[in-house]
Amino acid sequence: MRILFCCEFYFPSVGGVQEVMRQLAERLVQRGHQVTVATTRLAERNFTSHNGVEIVEFGVTGNAVRGMHGELDRYRDYVKAFDGDAIMIKAAQQWTFDALWPVLDQVRARKVFIPCGFSGLYEPTYASYFESLPDVLRKFDHLIFYAERYRDIDFAREHRLEHRSILPNGACEVEFSAKRDPEFRRRHNIPEDSFVFLTVGSMTGVKGHKEIAEAFARLRNGRRHVTLILNGNPPPAPAVVIASPADGAPGAPVPGPVAKAFRFLGGRVRRVAGLGWRSFGVIRREGLAGVKSRVYALAAAQLAAGGYMRWLPHEMRKAADPIRYWVERASRQPNKQVLKVNLGRQELVQAYMNADLFVFASNIEYSPLVLFETAAAGTPFLSVPVGNADEIARWTGGGVICPAPKDDRGYTRANAAQFGTQMKRLMDAPADIEALGRTARERWEQDFTWSRIADRYEAILRGAMPEPVGETHAESTGSR
């Protein structure tokens, strides 16, 4: 088959969408298919193919709500002219999907779409977007969801979009076929008898690092030595290149002095309006205490930047840098250590394998890859019910869910004290830990390797129905 993947970012950019599309594209190439990826032009990408996958770049940014800029016509013409068997687009609310709405009827190839969670479904600014979306989705031949129950698939059921399947994510069988390195702990100065907790995620502020650090600080470990590995990479900030007339491609005209003035003033008006709206949102969700905390954080950040952090009152230090505050508090306690790291990929795989328990308290997710990766390592996980973590726990048999409420925008809010109690309970139950890890590894090998998952994507791209996955509910409801 000749297949076109469309996604906002792709290798070498790092992220969940990028990793899923890369794993699938490369495996399909290995099976003899020709795969091309249409994606954003990046300054750091100086190649047009990677591991057999062709990459076509477009200087475009934005989405239908924020506005799209750049080579939109060139992208639309490219997709309309694609003379292949199938096109698969991943994620709503980004330009490679939104830009095609006006021309979907002109696309000849089989069209497959992965909604990827609908993160903006509850946001007022996206109301009209989601009102229009059902008619757009009916133009696709098949829809792929990662969860049995989540806002995107519930949306599809509500609007009677029956041409769908549930296909979970997975973890790489090549990476996780590595042997556990017994020297990992020595390299990182972790005692052999220490109970090791691990969490992994970008340092965006919503991946649960603060909640995990606080839970660890509150953990009552007694005389037991415990280690927390907080692994976090800086938030991805790809250098996007927008087309300009100098590139030989359509670009935005250079504005005159009047247009520049209006743009200058308009930008400030939008920022003030945005600040007012966000402030109202904070009051509505968190009350005056939330506003007070934000003010403390802003003031403390300014003082901390000037080197006056140690002079700040307790509450301001906590607001300025909550992760640092809880890490320092935990590190002062007997028999506790915290490692804040950003490990390379091979060493991170070893961290998964050498940890005793993976802990996850993210505020917002769809189907977190890290839970499949810890299952692949044979390490059980404790997670809040974020995204479809509860389903992953059931599918893999390797997870425990700590209850946590969601706010009115769908963000999960972990209770650190309650989470710390669950951490201790599992730490004190070695037989349960061992059984969970063993089951997770076995089920991953059977159903959740990227090789097995690629089989199911290949079937859908051909127009066939995939076999159900493990313990998931088979909900393949037809294809056009």
N, C-alpha and C positions, 0 to 999 in steps of 0.2 A: 504493500500500500504506500501511497504518497500522502503524508499527513502533515498538517500545519497546526502547531501549537501557538496560542496567543496568550501572552501574560505580560503584566506591566514590567516586571523585572525578571532577569535570568542570570545565570552564572556569568561573571564572578560575583555578582551581587549575592548577598547572604540573606536567607529568610525562609520561612516555611513554604510559601508558594514556590519560590525558586527551587528549593530542594525537591519537592514533590515532582515538579515538571522535569527537572533534570534526571531524576531517577527513572521516570517513565520513558522519557525521550531516549535516553541512552540504551535502555533495555530493548525498546522497540527497534532501534538501529541494529543492535546485536542480533535481532531475529530476522534481519534482512529488509526491514522497511526503511523508507526514505523519510526522515523527519526534519522539518524546518521550524524554527522558533521565531515568531515576530514579537519584538520587544522594544523597550526604550533604549535609545542610544546612550551609552555611558562613556565618559572620558577614560575610565580605567580599562575598557575592553579594546584591545588592539588586535583582535582576531575575528574571523568570520565563521569559524567552525570549532567545535570542541567535542572530542570523543565521538566523532562521526556525525554530530548534530549540526546542521547548518543554522546560522544565526543571521537574521535580517533585522537591521536596526532602523528605528524611526524616531525622529526628533519631536516627540510629543509628550506633553504632561497634562495632568488634571483629570477631571471626570465631568459628568454631565451636570452636577450640582455646583461644583466650584468653578467650572469653566474649563475647556480644553484648548490647548494652544500648540501650534506647530504643524507638522506634516499630516494633517488629518486626511486630506484628499488623496495624498499618495498612499497612505495606509489603506483607506477604503478601496481604492483602485486595485491595490495589490491583492487584497482578500477576495474581491469580486473576480479577479482574473485567475485565482489559484485553480489550476487544473489538476486536482488531486482527488483522493477518495474521501477524506474526512478532515474537518477542522475542529479542534477542541480549544475552548477558551476557559480560563480559570479566573474566577472572582468577579463579582459585580463591583460597582462603585469605583471603577478604574477605566482608563481610556481604551484599552484594547477590546473591552466589551462595549462600553457606552458609545464609542464612536461608530459602531456598526449598526446601531438601531435603525437609522434611515435606509440602510442598504441590505438588510438581512434577506429580503425577498429575492435579491439579485445574486446571492451566494449559491453556487451550484453544488458544492460538495456537501456531504453529510455533516450536520452541525450538532456538536455536543458541547454542553455547558456545565461547568462546576460552579455553583453559586458561592460557595466558600463562606457561608455563615450570615450574610446580610447584616453586617455590624451596624449599619445606620438605620435599621428598620424602625427603631423607637425615637430617632432624632427628628424633631420638627422640620428641620431644613430639608429632609429627604422625603417628606410626605408625598409630594407630587411624583417623585421618582418611583416610589413603590406603588402608587396608584396606576402608573403606566406599565409597570413591569410585567404583570400577567400576560398581556397581549404580546409583549416581546418574547417571553419564554415559550409561548405557543408556537413560535416560528422555529424552534429548535427541534431536532429529531430525538434527542435524548438529554435528560438531566441526571447528573451524578451528585449524590449527597454523601457526606461522611458519617452522618448520625441518624439514628432511628427517630429521635425526638430532639428537634432544635428549631430555632426560629425560621430557618430557611425552608426546611422540609415541611414544617407546619404551615408555612405560607403556601407551599405548593399544594398541600392537601386542601387547604381552605379554598383555593382557586381551581381545584379539580384538574391539576396538571398531572396526568396519569403516566406520562412517558418518562419514568424515572427508575433509578436503581440506587441502592445503598452500597457504597464501596468504602470500607475503612482505609485509613492510612496504614503505614507500616514502618519498618526499619530495615537497613541495608544488610543483607546476608553476607556480603563481602567484608564490611567493617566489623560485624559482630561475630565473625568466625575466628577472630583473633583469640589467642589464649590469654587468660588473666595473667598479668605481669606481677609477680610477687614483690618486685622491687618498687612498685608504685608508692607504697606507704613510706618507705625509706626515703625516696626522692623528695617527698613533701613533709618530712618530719612528723609523720603520724604514727603514734605507738601502735604496735601490732594488736594490742588488746583494746584499742579505742573503738567505740561504736561510731561509725561514720554515717552522717546524714549528708545528702547531696541535693542541691537544687540547681537548675540550669535555665537560663533565659536571658534575653537582651535586657540591658539596664535602662528600660524605658520608664520605670516607675509604676507599671501596672502588671509586672510579671511575678509579683509576690515576694521579692527579695526582702522587703521591709518586714512583711508579716512573718516570714520564716525566721529572720534574725530575731524578732521579738519573741516568737514562740520558743526559739532555742534559748534565749536569755531567761525565759520563764520556766524552762524545763528543769525539773528536780531530778538531777542525776545522782545525787548522793556521792558515793566514792567511785562511781563508775566513770572512767574517762570517756569523754565524748568529743567528737570533732564535727564541725559543720563546714562543708565546702560550698561557698556561694560562688558559683561560676556564672559570669555575666559578661557578654561582649557589649561594647558601646552600641547604641542604637544605630542601625544601618543608615548611612547618609550617602547614597550613591550620587556621583557627580553627573547629573543629567545634562545632555547636550541637545539644545533645541536648534532646529535647522534655521539657517539664515540665508538670505540671497547669495552671500559669498560662497556658500556650500554648493551652489548650483541647484538648490531646492527652494521651494516656496518658503518664504519667511515673513514675519510681521514687518510692516513698514516702520521706518524710524519716525517716532512722533515729533511734531513741531513743538515750539515753545509753549503754545497755548495748551496743546494736548498734554504736555509734560506737567504743566501747572495743575490741570484738572486731575491728572493721575496722582500727583503729589498730595493734593488736598483730599481726593477721594479715598486714597489709601489710609490717611489718618482718620477720616470719618468712619471707615469700616473698622479700623482697629479699636476706636473708642466704643463704637456700637457693639463690637464683639466682646470687649472687656465688660461692658454693662450687662450683656446677656449672660456671660459666664458667671459674673458676680451674682446675678439673680439666681442662676442655677445652683450655685454653692449654697446660698441662703435657703433655697427651696429644699435641697437634698440634705444639708448638714446643719442648718440653723445658724444662729449667730456664733456658736462655738466653732463651726467650720470656717466662718469668715475670720475669726480671731486667729485660728491656726494658720490660715493663709497669710495674714498680715505678719504674724511672728516669723513665718518662713521667709518672707521677702526681706524683712528687716535683718534677720539673722544671717541670711545669705550675704548681704552687703557687709555686715560686720566681720563675718568669717573670711570674706575675700580680703579684708584689710589685716588679717592676722589676729583678730580679737576674739576668736572662738572660745577660748578658755574663760573669758570674762563674762560670757553670756549666761543668763539665768537658765535653769534646768529646762523649762518648757521651750525656750527659744532655741537651745541647742538641739533638742529633739525635733523641733519643727524644721530647722535649717537643713539637717542631714540625718533623717531618721535611721537609715541603714547604719551609718557610722555610729550613731548614738547607741543602738542596740548591740552592735558588734562590740563596741568598747565595754559596754555593760556586761555582756556575756564573757568577754575575755578576762575580766577581773575576777570572775568566779572560779573556785577551785575545780580542777579536772575538766576544764572546758577550753577549747581552742577553736578559732574561726579562721578559715582561709578564704580570702577574697581573691579570686583568680579569674583569668580568661584563658583557659587551656586551649592549645591546638587540638585539632580534631582527633588525632590518634591518642593523645593523652586524655582527652575527654572520654573517649570510649573506655579507656582503662579506669577512669574515675567512676563511670557507671558500674564497671565490673567489680571494683574494689569497695564500693559503698555497701553499707548494710541496708540502708533504706533511702529511697528517693522521696523527697518531700516537695509538694507543689501547692502553692497558694495564690496562683495568678488571679487577677481581677477579671480578665476577659480573654476568652479563647474560643476556637471553634472545635477543632479536633487535634489536641496538642501532640506533635510528633515525639516530644520528650518522653511521654508515657509509653509509647511503643518502643522507644529506644531502651528504656530501662527494663522493659519486659524482655527485649532481645538479649540484654546483659544478664538476665536471670536474677535481677534485683527487684524486689517488690516496691510498690509505691503507696504513699499516703497522700491523698489529694483532696482539696475542696471540690464541690460539685460544679466545676467551671467547664463550659463547653459541654462535650459529651464524655467527661472523665468517668462518670458513673457507668456508662456503657462500655468504655474501654476496660474498666475494672472487671466487668462481667465477662466480656469477650475473652480477655487474656487470663482471667482467674488470678491475676497477680496484684490486685490493688484493693485498698481500703479507702472509703470515702468518709471524710470528716464533715459533718453538716455545716453549712454556712449560708446566710441569706443573700438575696440579690436586691439591689436597689431598683428604682423605677426606670433606670436606663439599661438594666440587665447586667450590671457589674457585680461580681461576687465579692463579698466582704467577709474575709476570714476573721474569726475570733481567735486571737493569738493564744490566749490562755487555754481555750478549748483544744486548739490544735496541738499545743505543747503537751497537754494531757494524753492525747492520742499518740504522740511521738513516744512518750514514756511507756505507754501500754504495749506498743509493739516492740520497743527496745527490750522490754522485760519478758517477751514471748518468743524466744529463739526458734522453737519448733514451728510456730506459725509463720515466722519470717522465712524459714527454709522452705516450707511447703508452698508458700505463695510464690517465691522466686522460681522454684522448680516447675510449677505449673505454668507460670508466665513464659518461661523459656520454651517449654514444650509446645504451647499453643502458638507462640510466635513462629517457631520453625514450621508448624503445620499450615498456618493460614496468613501470617502477617509479614512475610518477607516481601521485598519489592518485586522479586521474581514472580511470586504467586499473584500478587496484586496486578502486575503487568499483564498476566494472562487474561484477567477480567476486563481490563481496559481495552486490550486488543480485540476481545469479542465484541464489545460495545462499538468500537470504531468500525468494525466490519459490518455491524448491523444485527448481530446476534445478541442473545440474552446471556449474561454471565452467570456462572454457578454462584450460589450463596456462599458467604464467608463464615466459616466456623459457627459461632453461637448467635450471629446476627439474624434478625428476622428477615427472611427473604421477601423483599418488597420490590422486585423488578416487575413493573406493571405495564410493560409494553414499550415498543419503540416504533418509530416511523421510518 
